[in-house]
Amino acid sequence: MNNSEVYVGLDIGTTSIKAMVCENVKGQLKVISVGVVPSAGLNRGVIVDIDKTARAISQAVKKAEVKSNIDIKNVVVGLPANYLQMQRVHGSITIASQGQSREITDRDVIDVAKETLTQSISPELAVLDLIPTEFTVDGFNGIKDPRGMVGVRLEMKGTLYTGPKTIIHNTKKAVQQAGYGIRDFVIAPIATGFTLLNDGEQDFGTVVIDLGGGQTTTSIIHDHQLKYTFVDPEGGQYVTRDISTVLNTSLRNAERLKLDHGYAMANLTKADAQVDVPVVGENTPQQFSEEYLAEIIEARVRQILERSVQRLHAIHAPRLPGGVVLVGGGASLPGIVQRAQQYFKESVKVYQPEQMGVRYPRYSLALALTMYESQLTDVDRLIKQTLQQTDLITSPHETAVKPRPAQANKGQWTATPTQPSTANQAVEKKPAHAKKNKSHSIGNRFKSMFNNLFD
């Protein structure tokens, strides 16, 4: 098997760690195996005990290795969007040789990427990714790949993603301690939004809600870009705890009840359906109705969805043609679509992988990581190479980028948590030179919303 065509996605979740091995066969990604183990050392999506997480990662990847019969050396790691910040950036270089225009090469793309990275960021942040939006050659813009063109001046516009150094360092350390190299870091909402949505959903706008175990991430994908993300520190783990507390049963029993008998809407249960629940301090199980169990689940699900809606209303997000796409383990709850439709007036659907053996929403991120990596263009890989060469992604101690005096409010995006200890968001602020699209009123409203968000 050609290992250069094999990708391993590592989803380090709060409740489980998944390692998925995929092979790119003639442009089609085929799932070969997946290893899943319970998580350890994580809290609300963030690694808090490197040793425990490293052992769990090692177990998950080894399971995938045994099933696939492939010696795994490197993995594509998903990063949570906690305290993610986004900044529009611009760089330009002169490529003329002795005053004459010449053909643009790979080296020029790397050089303009390095110039684009000379931005001032907070010392506690590290660069996670740089995604180009367009290149300009001698004033001609809208170029996706400038290589082979002839010009004097090359410019690049893109989005710079930064996040806390602690998250990057702990993740890198845990993966390396588990015995594996890091092929790439990919921010979770970017992986899911850029691969699981179709072209129209990415273009016209879609809300993606990742109902994870430790937290819920709400993101907006529009114009093929991540425009907004908000992390709620509650997820499926809180549903399990509610069941455990109310029914006085262990967390393990509560999780089993949620998976086997849970509903997101109580009115979908059978009126006479009963479940046996082992109760702490009792010798024999007690019976509770499925409806009562669903009421416990429903209360927490309502709370999570309400907060997502409130955050979207706070930024005056319009209804988007792509509707709402639910991913993550919580999206498997029966009735979750009907429940979400009560809060989101647009269409709601659950993304479910089509590949055999992983046809469950909980595998969405692991699959998206492999898809994202396999779909990178040559230009994307050159920019990734630039980040790796300058150690921007992985350096835990040094300043992430060469500092330069910042120009206030020039194309800046910001992340301003309303509750720094529990919730965080990233949102675009006053994008410079937003393109007008008269043919799509929803696009104009969306861009106008971001233009005026902090006015």
C-alpha positions, -999 to 999 in steps of 0.1 A, spaced: 0 0 0 13 35 -8 16 52 25 18 86 10 -19 81 1 -29 71 37 -42 97 61 -49 92 98 -73 116 115 -71 119 153 -101 133 171 -92 140 207 -126 144 222 -137 148 258 -155 115 260 -137 94 234 -106 95 213 -110 83 177 -82 74 152 -94 69 117 -73 55 89 -83 64 53 -67 57 20 -70 80 -10 -78 57 -40 -79 76 -73 -94 106 -56 -118 87 -35 -113 85 2 -118 50 16 -121 43 54 -99 14 63 -102 12 100 -110 32 131 -98 29 167 -120 42 195 -112 44 233 -127 63 262 -109 97 267 -87 105 297 -71 137 308 -95 161 291 -119 186 304 -143 205 281 -123 196 250 -90 207 264 -61 184 275 -55 189 313 -34 158 319 -9 151 292 2 116 305 -33 102 306 -43 117 273 -11 103 257 -19 68 269 -54 70 255 -42 83 222 -17 54 220 -45 29 226 -68 44 200 -41 46 173 -29 10 181 -64 -3 177 -66 14 143 -31 0 134 -41 -36 142 -74 -34 122 -57 -18 92 -24 -36 93 -6 -3 87 23 10 107 11 45 116 38 71 121 20 105 116 -15 117 124 -37 147 114 -48 162 147 -80 182 153 -78 213 174 -108 227 194 -120 262 187 -116 274 223 -106 310 223 -99 309 185 -91 342 170 -92 351 133 -74 380 116 -74 391 80 -39 395 68 -21 407 37 14 404 24 32 414 -8 67 409 -23 85 421 -54 95 392 -77 111 412 -105 146 402 -114 167 433 -124 136 452 -131 121 425 -154 90 404 -147 96 367 -143 76 335 -138 63 329 -103 76 298 -85 70 278 -54 97 298 -36 77 330 -43 45 315 -28 65 306 3 81 341 5 48 359 2 33 336 29 62 345 52 56 382 46 19 377 53 27 361 86 45 393 99 16 403 120 15 414 157 -3 390 179 -6 386 217 23 367 233 0 341 248 -12 331 214 3 308 187 -4 306 150 -26 276 142 -31 281 105 -30 305 76 -56 300 48 -52 321 16 -83 337 2 -67 351 -30 -35 361 -47 -29 392 -67 -3 395 -95 4 430 -108 -31 442 -98 -50 412 -112 -68 396 -82 -89 366 -75 -61 342 -84 -60 309 -65 -27 296 -78 -2 322 -91 26 297 -100 36 298 -136 22 333 -141 45 362 -151 46 393 -130 66 419 -110 46 420 -77 29 392 -59 3 398 -31 -16 374 -9 -47 379 12 -58 353 38 -70 345 72 -47 340 101 -60 317 129 -44 319 163 -52 302 196 -38 297 232 -2 283 232 -13 261 261 -38 241 240 -13 237 212 16 227 234 -4 202 254 -19 186 223 15 184 206 31 170 237 4 143 242 6 131 206 44 129 206 44 112 240 21 86 226 48 79 200 34 96 169 44 126 147 20 154 138 14 156 100 -8 186 105 -30 205 130 -65 213 117 -90 235 135 -121 214 140 -148 238 126 -126 243 95 -122 206 90 -160 199 93 -171 231 75 -147 228 45 -153 191 38 -187 179 51 -207 207 35 -212 208 -2 -201 237 -24 -234 255 -22 -237 252 16 -202 266 19 -208 294 -5 -243 307 5 -238 301 42 -245 273 67 -245 270 105 -226 239 117 -233 227 153 -209 201 167 -227 185 196 -196 170 214 -193 153 247 -176 180 266 -187 211 247 -208 224 218 -193 244 190 -215 266 168 -198 278 136 -208 298 105 -193 289 72 -200 315 44 -183 323 12 -161 293 17 -147 308 49 -151 303 86 -168 335 97 -178 329 133 -174 303 160 -187 300 195 -179 273 221 -204 264 247 -189 245 277 -218 220 278 -223 189 258 -234 153 259 -214 147 291 -238 171 309 -268 152 297 -253 120 312 -246 137 345 -282 150 346 -295 114 341 -272 102 368 -282 128 393 -320 127 388 -322 89 386 -296 83 413 -276 59 391 -239 56 381 -225 77 352 -218 44 333 -255 34 337 -266 69 328 -246 69 296 -260 35 286 -296 47 292 -289 78 271 -276 57 242 -301 29 244 -333 47 254 -327 84 251 -348 109 231 -343 146 225 -381 150 226 -403 134 252 -434 133 229 -416 108 206 -415 81 233 -440 54 238 -463 61 267 -461 26 282 -423 21 276 -404 14 308 -367 10 315 -349 -7 343 -324 15 361 -299 2 387 -302 27 416 -274 34 440 -283 18 474 -310 -4 460 -307 -42 455 -331 -44 426 -334 -20 396 -362 5 396 -384 12 366 -388 46 350 -407 56 319 -388 64 287 -408 96 287 -394 107 321 -359 99 308 -365 119 277 -377 149 298 -344 149 316 -324 148 284 -347 174 267 -341 200 294 -304 200 289 -306 198 251 -330 228 251 -305 248 272 -276 240 248 -296 249 217 -310 281 232 -275 294 239 -265 287 203 -295 306 191 -288 335 215 -252 339 203 -264 339 166 -290 365 175 -265 386 193 -245 391 161 -277 395 141 -269 365 119 -295 362 91 -312 330 81 -287 312 59 -297 292 28 -276 262 39 -296 259 71 -282 241 101 -260 209 100 -256 189 132 -225 168 138 -209 150 168 -221 123 191 -251 143 204 -265 145 169 -274 108 172 -301 114 197 -335 105 182 -356 136 178 -326 160 178 -336 174 143 -372 181 154 -359 197 186 -334 219 168 -361 230 142 -380 246 171 -351 270 176 -337 273 141 -364 283 115 -342 272 86 -338 236 76 -319 213 100 -302 180 91 -277 156 107 -245 148 89 -239 111 88 -208 96 71 -216 73 42 -186 50 46 -192 15 59 -185 10 96 -185 47 105 -221 57 97 -226 77 129 -223 114 135 -197 109 162 -172 100 135 -177 132 115 -146 151 128 -122 122 124 -134 117 88 -133 154 81 -97 156 93 -86 130 67 -107 145 40 -93 180 46 -57 168 45 -63 148 13 -79 177 -5 -52 203 2 -39 219 -30 -3 224 -39 -5 260 -27 -21 250 6 8 225 11 34 252 4 18 274 31 17 245 55 53 239 48 60 276 56 43 273 89 62 241 98 96 255 87 91 286 109 77 264 137 47 287 141 23 259 148 43 239 173 65 264 192 52 265 228 75 292 242 87 316 215 67 344 200 46 329 172 53 355 145 78 383 140 62 414 158 53 445 138 34 475 150 -3 467 144 -25 490 124 -56 495 146 -89 482 133 -75 475 98 -92 443 88 -91 430 124 -112 402 136 -115 395 173 -126 369 199 -143 385 229 -157 359 253 -186 371 275 -175 346 301 -138 339 298 -139 310 322 -166 291 305 -175 303 269 -156 317 240 -162 329 205 -144 341 174 -160 366 151 -151 387 121 -147 425 129 -150 451 101 -135 432 72 -117 455 48 -129 458 12 -158 433 15 -168 422 -20 -204 431 -30 -225 404 -45 -257 420 -59 -270 387 -71 -273 372 -36 -291 394 -12 -284 370 17 -247 373 10 -250 411 11 -269 410 44 -244 386 58 -214 408 49 -232 439 61 -239 422 94 -202 416 100 -193 451 88 -215 467 114 -212 441 142 -191 462 165 -201 497 153 
